Amino acid sequence: MALKFHTLDVFTEQRFGGNPLAVVPEADGLSDDQMQAIAREFNLSETVFIQTPTRPAHSARMRIFTPRSEIAFAGHPTIGTAVLLAELNAPAHNGEKDALIVLEQRIGTVRVGARVRAGAAAFAEFDAPKLPAEAGVLPPDDVVAAGLGLIPSEVGFENHAPVCFAAGNTFAFVPVTSLEAIGRARINGAHWERAFEQQGVSGVYVYTRQCAHTSSAFHVRMFAPQVGIPEDPATGSAAVGLAGIVHQFDALPDGTHRRVIEQGYEMGRPSQIVLTLVVASGKLTTVRIGGSAVRVSEGTLEV
């Protein structure tokens, strides 16, 4: 059986940056084992398989696989799949395409607005299907620091402290003092297991306010060896959790707040994630993730 596939770079306006994604359309005939084998072959952070939606009004059903397992939700597959479907299927008006792409995911239905313009990278954004909530407790800072190969004084800044948040996937969020310290962070052998694997998190999201660009609010890295991702160039689902962190520690006033997150720089794949938070009556009511995506390649799989 021959299947077409596409690859895109997501959360970037330029090819060979951002987070690469493989998308396999017309994947209804594939078994779970076949999808997992294909994802393992691509060996990207995630591979998406597009299937016929359960409701005709929806755009597609999508299943998301890391090289090791299926996951319920992820940000860059959502953005990349929506951009691909908009470019392939949306009608053009005066050379422009605007589309609402409705994607059925294991976490629920996700509606994505996509904008395609000639001569520019396509842009898409979606409201997170779940709001972030605290989820579990991390060990003391010295244990957390050791897990990342850092010293305790490099963990935490201002009133920010390590904490777990979930918004479909659970991440450990670890604030660090500087760009230099975050550059040295790593998966530190047995110390990592003690600090994080026993906590049941999907990954560890390390962040600092020191950034490579003045337009960015946070510089981040994300490690998820538990699901086969040693390091991720851009992590939209974790950015949803960061919204909970920002709301909790930064005491945002009511209104709409926009933050740009830079990631992937240590990997040579610079990425920018646009995070929008809406706060009403002191509560976080909406989290929106946005970013650009560019198509890179297409081909045929023999299954």
C-alpha positions as CSV (number, residue, x, y, z in Angstrom):
1,M,0.0,0.0,0.0
2,A,1.4,3.4,-1.0
3,L,0.6,6.4,1.2
4,K,1.5,10.1,0.6
5,F,3.2,12.1,3.3
6,H,4.2,15.7,3.9
7,T,6.7,17.3,6.2
8,L,6.5,20.7,7.7
9,D,8.6,22.9,10.0
10,V,6.4,24.4,12.7
11,F,6.7,27.4,14.9
12,T,9.1,29.0,12.4
13,E,8.8,31.2,9.3
14,Q,11.8,29.6,7.6
15,R,12.5,26.0,6.5
16,F,15.0,24.0,8.5
17,G,14.0,25.8,11.7
18,G,11.2,25.1,14.2
19,N,9.9,21.7,15.0
20,P,9.7,19.2,12.1
21,L,6.5,17.3,11.6
22,A,5.4,14.5,9.4
23,V,1.8,14.2,8.3
24,V,0.3,11.1,6.6
25,P,-3.1,11.9,5.0
26,E,-5.7,9.2,4.2
27,A,-4.5,6.9,7.0
28,D,-7.8,5.1,7.7
29,G,-6.4,1.8,6.6
30,L,-3.4,1.8,9.0
31,S,-3.4,-0.2,12.2
32,D,-2.1,1.2,15.5
33,D,1.1,-0.9,15.1
34,Q,1.7,0.4,11.6
35,M,1.2,4.0,12.7
36,Q,3.7,3.5,15.5
37,A,6.2,1.9,13.2
38,I,5.9,4.7,10.7
39,A,6.4,7.3,13.5
40,R,9.4,5.4,14.7
41,E,10.8,5.4,11.1
42,F,10.4,9.2,10.7
43,N,11.9,9.6,14.2
44,L,10.6,13.1,14.7
45,S,9.1,14.5,17.9
46,E,5.6,13.7,16.5
47,T,4.0,12.2,13.4
48,V,0.3,12.8,12.5
49,F,-2.0,10.4,10.8
50,I,-5.1,12.0,9.3
51,Q,-8.3,9.9,9.2
52,T,-11.9,10.5,8.3
53,P,-13.7,12.5,11.0
54,T,-16.6,11.0,13.0
55,R,-18.7,14.1,12.1
56,P,-18.9,15.3,8.5
57,A,-18.7,19.0,9.5
58,H,-15.3,18.4,11.0
59,S,-12.1,18.7,8.9
60,A,-10.3,15.5,10.1
61,R,-9.6,13.1,12.8
62,M,-5.9,13.1,13.7
63,R,-3.8,10.7,15.7
64,I,-0.5,11.8,17.1
65,F,2.5,9.5,17.7
66,T,5.9,10.1,19.1
67,P,8.6,7.5,18.2
68,R,7.6,5.6,21.3
69,S,3.8,6.1,21.9
70,E,0.5,7.7,21.0
71,I,-0.4,11.0,22.8
72,A,-3.7,12.7,23.2
73,F,-2.6,16.2,22.3
74,A,0.3,18.3,21.1
75,G,0.7,21.8,19.9
76,H,3.0,21.7,16.9
77,P,1.1,18.8,15.3
78,T,-2.1,20.8,15.7
79,I,-0.6,23.9,14.1
80,G,1.2,22.0,11.3
81,T,-1.8,19.8,10.4
82,A,-4.1,22.8,10.3
83,V,-1.7,24.7,8.0
84,L,-1.4,21.7,5.7
85,L,-5.1,21.2,5.4
86,A,-5.7,24.9,4.8
87,E,-3.1,25.0,2.1
88,L,-4.4,21.9,0.4
89,N,-8.2,22.3,0.7
90,A,-9.2,25.8,1.6
91,P,-10.7,27.9,-1.2
92,A,-8.7,31.0,-2.2
93,H,-10.1,34.5,-2.4
94,N,-7.8,37.1,-4.2
95,G,-4.9,34.8,-3.6
96,E,-5.6,34.5,0.2
97,K,-6.9,31.6,2.2
98,D,-8.5,31.9,5.6
99,A,-9.9,28.7,7.1
100,L,-11.3,27.2,10.3
101,I,-9.9,23.7,10.6
102,V,-11.8,21.5,13.1
103,L,-9.6,18.6,14.3
104,E,-10.8,15.6,16.3
105,Q,-8.1,14.6,18.7
106,R,-8.1,12.2,21.6
107,I,-8.2,15.1,24.0
108,G,-11.3,16.4,22.2
109,T,-12.3,18.7,19.3
110,V,-9.8,21.5,18.6
111,R,-10.7,24.4,16.4
112,V,-7.8,26.1,14.6
113,G,-7.8,29.3,12.6
114,A,-5.4,29.3,9.7
115,R,-4.2,32.1,7.5
116,V,-2.4,31.6,4.2
117,R,-0.8,34.5,2.3
118,A,1.3,34.5,-0.8
119,G,5.0,35.1,-0.1
120,A,4.7,34.6,3.7
121,A,4.7,31.6,6.0
122,A,1.2,30.4,6.9
123,F,0.0,31.1,10.5
124,A,-2.4,29.2,12.7
125,E,-3.6,29.5,16.2
126,F,-6.0,27.6,18.5
127,D,-7.6,27.8,21.9
128,A,-6.2,25.1,24.2
129,P,-8.8,22.3,24.7
130,K,-8.0,22.2,28.4
131,L,-6.8,25.0,30.8
132,P,-3.7,24.3,32.8
133,A,-4.0,23.1,36.3
134,E,-1.5,22.1,39.0
135,A,-0.7,18.4,38.9
136,G,1.6,16.9,41.4
137,V,4.6,17.9,43.5
138,L,8.3,17.9,42.6
139,P,11.1,16.9,45.0
140,P,13.3,19.6,46.6
141,D,15.3,22.0,44.5
142,D,18.6,20.3,45.0
143,V,17.1,17.0,43.6
144,V,15.6,18.9,40.7
145,A,18.8,20.7,40.0
146,A,20.8,17.5,40.0
147,G,18.4,16.0,37.5
148,L,19.3,18.8,35.1
149,G,23.0,18.8,35.8
150,L,22.7,22.2,37.5
151,I,23.4,23.5,41.0
152,P,20.6,24.4,43.4
153,S,21.2,28.2,43.3
154,E,20.5,28.1,39.5
155,V,17.0,26.8,40.0
156,G,14.3,29.4,40.6
157,F,14.1,33.2,40.0
158,E,12.0,35.9,41.6
159,N,9.0,34.1,43.0
160,H,9.1,31.3,40.4
161,A,9.7,27.8,41.8
162,P,9.5,24.3,40.2
163,V,6.0,23.0,39.9
164,C,4.0,20.5,37.8
165,F,1.2,21.7,35.6
166,A,-1.1,19.7,33.2
167,A,-3.2,20.7,30.3
168,G,-3.7,17.3,28.7
169,N,0.0,16.4,29.1
170,T,1.7,16.8,32.5
171,F,5.1,18.7,32.6
172,A,7.5,19.6,35.3
173,F,8.2,23.4,34.9
174,V,11.7,24.4,36.2
175,P,12.6,28.1,36.3
176,V,16.4,28.8,36.0
177,T,18.3,31.9,36.6
178,S,20.0,32.6,33.3
179,L,20.5,31.9,29.6
180,E,23.9,30.5,30.5
181,A,22.5,28.0,33.0
182,I,19.7,26.9,30.7
183,G,22.3,26.2,28.0
184,R,24.0,23.8,30.3
185,A,20.8,21.9,31.3
186,R,20.8,18.2,30.3
187,I,19.3,14.8,31.1
188,N,21.6,13.9,34.0
189,G,21.6,10.1,34.2
190,A,20.3,8.5,37.4
191,H,19.7,11.9,38.9
192,W,17.1,12.6,36.2
193,E,15.1,9.5,37.1
194,R,15.0,10.4,40.8
195,A,14.0,14.0,40.0
196,F,11.4,13.5,37.3
197,E,10.6,10.0,36.1
198,Q,9.1,9.0,39.5
199,Q,6.7,12.0,39.2
200,G,4.9,10.6,36.2
201,V,5.5,13.7,34.0
202,S,5.6,13.6,30.2
203,G,8.5,16.0,30.0
204,V,10.5,18.7,31.8
205,Y,10.2,22.3,30.6
206,V,13.1,24.5,31.7
207,Y,12.6,28.3,31.3
208,T,14.2,31.6,32.0
209,R,13.4,35.3,31.4
210,Q,16.8,35.9,29.8
211,C,16.3,35.6,26.0
212,A,18.2,35.7,22.8
213,H,15.8,38.3,21.4
214,T,14.3,41.3,23.1
215,S,10.9,40.5,21.6
216,S,10.7,37.2,23.5
217,A,9.4,36.9,27.1
218,F,10.9,33.4,27.8
219,H,13.7,31.2,26.6
220,V,12.8,27.5,27.1
221,R,14.0,24.0,26.6
222,M,12.0,20.8,26.9
223,F,13.3,17.3,27.5
224,A,11.0,14.2,27.3
225,P,13.1,11.0,27.1
226,Q,10.2,9.1,28.7
227,V,8.3,9.4,25.4
228,G,11.3,9.1,23.1
229,I,12.1,12.8,22.7
230,P,15.5,13.6,24.1
231,E,14.9,17.3,23.4
232,D,12.0,19.1,21.6
233,P,12.6,22.1,19.3
234,A,9.2,23.6,20.1
235,T,6.5,22.4,22.5
236,G,3.0,24.0,22.2
237,S,1.3,21.7,24.7
238,A,3.9,22.7,27.3
239,A,3.4,26.4,26.4
240,V,-0.2,25.9,27.5
241,G,1.1,24.8,30.9
242,L,3.4,27.8,31.0
243,A,0.3,30.0,30.8
244,G,-0.7,28.6,34.2
245,I,2.8,29.3,35.5
246,V,2.7,32.9,34.3
247,H,-0.8,33.5,35.8
248,Q,0.2,32.0,39.1
249,F,3.5,33.6,39.7
250,D,3.3,36.9,37.7
251,A,-0.2,38.0,39.0
252,L,-1.5,39.2,35.6
253,P,-4.3,41.8,35.7
254,D,-7.6,41.2,33.9
255,G,-7.2,41.5,30.1
256,T,-5.4,39.8,27.2
257,H,-1.7,39.2,27.5
258,R,0.7,38.1,24.7
259,R,4.0,36.4,25.3
260,V,6.5,35.2,22.7
261,I,8.4,32.0,23.7
262,E,11.7,31.1,22.0
263,Q,12.8,27.5,22.0
264,G,15.1,25.2,20.0
265,Y,18.1,27.5,19.9
266,E,20.4,25.0,21.5
267,M,19.4,22.5,18.9
268,G,20.0,24.8,15.9
269,R,16.3,24.9,15.2
270,P,15.1,28.3,16.5
271,S,11.4,28.4,17.1
272,Q,8.8,31.1,18.2
273,I,5.6,30.2,19.9
274,V,3.0,32.9,20.4
275,L,1.2,32.5,23.8
276,T,-1.9,34.5,24.5
277,L,-3.6,34.5,27.9
278,V,-7.0,35.9,28.8
279,V,-7.6,36.8,32.4
280,A,-11.1,37.7,33.7
281,S,-12.1,38.3,37.3
282,G,-8.7,37.2,38.3
283,K,-9.1,33.8,36.6
284,L,-7.3,32.4,33.6
285,T,-10.2,31.8,31.1
286,T,-8.4,31.3,27.7
287,V,-5.0,30.1,26.6
288,R,-4.2,30.4,22.9
289,I,-1.3,29.0,21.0
290,G,-0.1,30.4,17.7
291,G,2.7,30.0,15.3
292,S,3.8,29.8,11.7
293,A,4.6,26.7,9.6
294,V,6.2,26.0,6.3
295,R,6.0,23.0,4.1
296,V,9.3,21.3,3.4
297,S,8.8,18.0,1.5
298,E,6.3,15.4,0.3
299,G,6.7,11.8,-0.8
300,T,5.3,8.3,-0.8
301,L,5.4,5.7,1.9
302,E,5.3,2.0,1.0
303,V,3.5,0.2,3.8
